Amino acid sequence: MNGDILFLAHRLPFPPDRGDKIRSHHVLKALAAIAPVHVGCLAETPEDFDYEAELAAIAASHCMPRRTKPVSLAGMEALVRREPVSLSAFRSPELGRWVEHTLATRHIAAIYVFSGQMGQFVPAGYKGRLVVDLVDVDSAKFEAYALERSGPRGWIDAREARLLRQVEAGLASRAAATLLVSEAEAELLRSRVGREHVIVPLANGIDCVAYDPGIVTPHPELAADGPHFVFTGQMDYAPNVDAVQRFAQNILPHIRKVDPAACFHIVGRAPTADVLRLGEGSGVRVWGAVPDVRPFLAGATMVVAPLTIARGVQNKVLEAMAMARCVIASREAATGIDARHGRDWVVAESDKAFVTTALHLLARPAEREDIARAARAFVLGTLGWQATTADLPALLGYTKAKRDAA
């Protein structure tokens, strides 16, 4: 196949410092190695424009308007248009005009849609190859929210789930291939939209060079006496908020009864008021945004991922494993990672299991270090980005010869 690629993402793929941006960043790099790539994405903060030069360096052309629509306005538009709030929130007339112009003036052989919200920018009459990377089945996530919440919020989440399910089905029917982050997510989508569509996994990878414990110095405050439990993630994301509340309120107090020095470190940007309040409790430190999470991982006695709602593969878990940390994960956070329980990590099914596992491993540092070494070996052997994106040329319709020439 000859021609360029149009890449549409709901967020700027720079810097690769949160789950979705890590994936979009490495996918973009892989696409740029196949053919010239034109990038349409949305900026969310003024700081995003500090990275526009990095985007321009990899893209043949790009458009990055600022997303400024308030959630309240997006909600009202969604009600009027009978569509998911997610679509209304990411609609941009400026980006839409740029897509139309790019398709009219460039030979775009393939479009790669990153995240379902961006499918709205693909014209109905587009005749080239369309690949849609949903990453996760978002409709299932909102279904889970709706079951946990009552009143107006529960109704909003149930509505979003129902309408997103329709969007996902429509995109799967249009796409030459629909990608999900794991086989489990792919099978979930097949069960919801039909098995006649091409729905395949594209696993997340990890930058094992950057996430190398040999090149990172532990944060000074975690190098002191511990033990130190660490959670990393975007801290205005509801599943992450629920996870740190669970650990701080239901798990840590029982650990501190045995080891009063135990400390829980919550590391990640935009902590909500509920998360900040956790920092008022004994043994909890809320760090907020940090320049680099790796020193916190390097200093962790253990990394915990006690999520109760989790879609796809958790980058936070892969990063901790690559940094040779002993990870205790919930069953939900373990989804899509084929590591072995008890060898590469430990999966805990309940609050009691988290407490029991943590105390067991605190008392057995040699066993903990064995798990940490096995974790890095597992990631090194199976989850490099070059390996996980190797099938993209074929999925987009480009031959191996074209890729090698590029």
N, C-alpha and C positions, 0 to 999 in steps of 0.2 A: 504494500500500500504506500502511495505517496501522499503527502499533505501534512498539514500542521495539526496540532492538538489544542483544543480549547479546554482549559481547566477552570472549573467553577467551584469555589469553596466559600462556606459561610463565614469564615474568619481568615485573616491574614495568616499564612503558614509560617510566620516568623514572629518571635523566636520559638523554637520547638521546646516549650517549657510547660506544656499541659497536654493531657491525653490526646485530644482531637488534633491539636496543632502539631504534635509530634508525628502523628500518622500522616497528616496532609503534607507536612514538610518533606518527609522521606518519599512519599508518593510523587510529589512534584519533582524532586531531584531525579527519580527514576524516569518520569515522563520526559524530562528535558534531555535525557540520554537517548531517547528514542527518536524525537523529532522536535522542531521548534514548537514551543508551547506558549500560548497566550493565556494570561491569568486574570480572571475576574473574581474579586473577593471583596469583603467588607471590613472596614476598620471599625473598631469599637471604642478606642481611646485615642487621645492625642499622641500618646507614646507610640502607637502603632506606626505612625508616619516616620518615626525614627528608623524604621526597618524597611522603608520603601526602596531605598537604594539596593538593599540585598535582594528584594523581589525583582527590581529592574535588571539586576545582574544575571538572573537566571531566566527571565521571561523575554520572549520576542516582543511582546507588548503586554500592557497590563492596565487594569482599571480598579481603583480601590476607593470608592466613595465611603464616607463616614455613615455608620448606622446610628441614627439619632432618634428614631421613633420611640416615644414612650410606650411602655407595656400597656398602659390604659388605652391609648389610641389604637395600638395593635389589636387589643381585645375587642374594641368596638368595631373596627373594620372587619375582624374575623366573624363577628356575629352577623353583620350586614351581608357579607359575602358568603356566609355559610362555609367557612374554611377553617383549618386549624390556625390557632394563634401563631404557631411557628412559621407558617408561610407569610402571614401578614407582617410579622416582626422583621423578616428579612427581605421584604419586597423593596426594590430600589429602582425607580424610573431611570436614574442615571446609568446604573449597571445594565438595565434592560436595553437601553439605547446603544450602549457600547457593544453588547453581545450582538445585536442586530447588525451594527456596522461591521464588526469583525467577521461575522458570517458572510456578509455581502462583499467584503473586500479582500478576504484571505481564503485560501483553499484549506478549509478545516475538514480534515478527513475523519476526525473522531472527537467526541466530547466526553470528558471525564467529569462527572458530577460528584462532588464530595459533600455528602450529607443531603438528606432528602429535601430540605428547604430550598435547595438550589435548582431542583428540577423544574421549577416554575419558569426559569429563564431559557429553557430549551424550546424553541418554536415547534409547534405541532407538526409543521411540514418538513422538519429537518430530515434529510435523507442519508446522512453519514452514520457512522457507527457510534452508538451511545453506550457508555458504561456508567453505571450508577453505583457509587460506593455509599451504602447506607450506614456502614460501620456497625450500628446496632439496630435492633428492631425497636424504634422509639415508641411505637404504639403500645408495645407490651410494658414498657417502663411506665407510661401514663396509666395503664390499667392497674399496675401495682400501686401507684400513688392513690388512685381513686378508691382502692380497697382499704387503704389506711386512713383516708381522710373523710370527714363527713361535712354536711352543709354545703354552702356555695362552692368551696374549694374542691370538694369531692365531685360535684357536678361538672365543674370546669375541666377537671382532669379526665373524667369519663368521656366528656365531649371531645376533648383533644385526642384521646385514645381512639375513639370511633372514627374520627375524620382522618387522623394520620394513617390508620389502617387502610382507608380508601386510597390515600395518596401513595402509600407503599405498593399497593396492588397495581395502581396505574403506572407507576414507574417501572415495576418489574415486567409489566406487559410490553412496555416500549423498548426496554433496554436489550441490547445484545447479550449483556451479562450484568447481573446484580451481585455486588460483593458485600460480604459481611465479615466481621472480624474473626469469627470462629465457625467451625462446622456446626456447633450447637445453635448459634444464631442463624446460620443458613438454614438449618432444618426447621427452626421455628418459623422463619419466613415462608418456607415452602409449605408448611402446614396451614398457613394463613391465607396465602394468595394463589396456591395451586402449584403442582409439580411439573406443569408443562413449560415453565419458565427456566432459564439458565440462571441458577442461583448458586454461587460458589463462595468458599471462604478465601479471604486474603488476610493472613494472620498479621498482627502487629509484630514488629521487630524491636530491636534494642541496639543502641549505639554502644557496643561493648568496649570501644576504645575510650570514649568519654566516661562511661560508667565502669571505671577500672579502679578498684580500691588501692592499687599500688601507686596511683598518681594523685590521690586525694588525702588531704590532712583532715582528721576529724575536727569538728567545731570545738573550740576550747571548753565551752560549757558542757559538752557531752563527753569530753575527755576526762572530766573529773569523776569522782565516785558516783556510782549509779545504784541500781540499774536504770537504763534509759530506754523507754519505749517510744517509738517514733511513728507518726502517721503523716503522710504527705498528700497534698491534693488541693484542688480549687475549693476554697472554704465557704463559698456561697452556693455550692452545688448540693442540693437537698440530700442525696444519698451519703455524701461525705459528712455533712452536718450530723445526720442521724448516726453515722458510724462513730464519730468522735464523742458524741453524747453517750452512746452505748458504752464505749470503753471507759470514759471518765467517770460515769455515774454507776455503772453496773459491774465493771470488771476491776478497775484500778483499786478501789477501796479494799477489796478482798486481798489483792496482792500486797498492798501496803500494811495490812494487818500482820503479815509475815515479814515483809521487808519495808519498813517505814521510809527508807531512802528512795524507793521507786518513784520515778518521775515520768510523766507522759508529755511528750512534745508534739504539738500540733503545728505543722509547717505548711503554709500555703497562703496565697493571696486572698484578699477580700473576705476575711472572716466575718460572719454575721454577728449580730448582737448576742444570739444564743451561744455561739462559739466563744466569743470574748468573755461571756459570763463564766464559762468553764474554767478560765484562767484564774478566777477568784478562789477556786477550790484548792485544797491541799494537793501538792504534787503534780499540778497541771501547768504547763507553760504554753501560751499561745504566741507564736512567733509572727504570724502574718506573712506578708511577702518577704522573701529573702532572695539575694542575688543568685544563690546556687543551693539546691537542695542536697547536693552530694556530700558536703561536710557533715550534714545532719545524719544522712544514711551511714556514712563512714563511722560516726560516733555512736550509732545505735547499738544497744545490747541486743535488742530485737526490734523488728519492724512489724507493725500490726495492721491488718486490713479487715476490721470487723464489720464489713458492709452487710446490710440486709437486703438492699436493692442494688443489683449490679448487672449491667448489660455488657456483653462482649468480654474482652480481655482487659484487665486492669494494668495500665502502664506502670502505675505506682508499684505494683508487685514485681513486675519484670525489672524495673530499675533497682529495687532493693536486692533482688536475687543477683543481678549483674554485679552489684557492689559487694557481693559475698556477705550478705546479711542473712541471719536466720529469720524467716518470715512465719508468722502465725496468721493464717487467713481463714475467713469464714467460707463456708461452702459456696456462697454466692460469689465472693471475690475470687474463688479458685476456678470458676467456670472458664473453660477454653484454654487452660494451661495444662499441658500433659505432664506435669511434674509428678513425682512419686511422693505420696504422703509418708512422712517419717524418714525419708532420705534427702529430698531436695527442699522440703518445706514441711510445715505441719498445718493440717486443716482441722479447725475446731468448729464443732456443730452448734455450740451453745455458749452462753456466758460462763457457765460452770466449767466447760471444757477449756475456754480461754484461760481462766484462772488456773486450773489444774496444769495445763500445758506450760504456761508461763513459769509457774513455780517449779515444775519439774526441770525445765531447761535452765532456770537460774541456778539450780543446785548442781547442774551437770554441765559446766562450761565446755568440756571436751566434746560432749555430744552436740552441743550447740554449734561449736566450730566445725564439726564434721558436716552438719547440715548446711552451714554457710558456704563451705567449700564446694559441696555438691550442687548448691544452688547456682553458683557462678558457672560451674562446669556444664550444667544443664543449659543455661542460656547461651553460652559460647557455642555449644554443639548444635543448637537447633534454631536460634532466633535472631540471627544477624539480618539487617535490613536488606542486604544484597540478595540473600536467599529468599526472603519473604516476598520481594517484588519481582522475582525472576520471571513470573508468568505474565506480567503486564503487557509486553509487546504482543504476545499472541492474543490476549483478551481484547486488545485494541485493534487487532487486525494487521499488525506490522510483522513482517517476516524477521527471522533472526539475522539475515544478511543486512537488512536495513538498519537494525539495531546496532550491529557491529560496526557498520560504516559510520553511523552517527557517533 
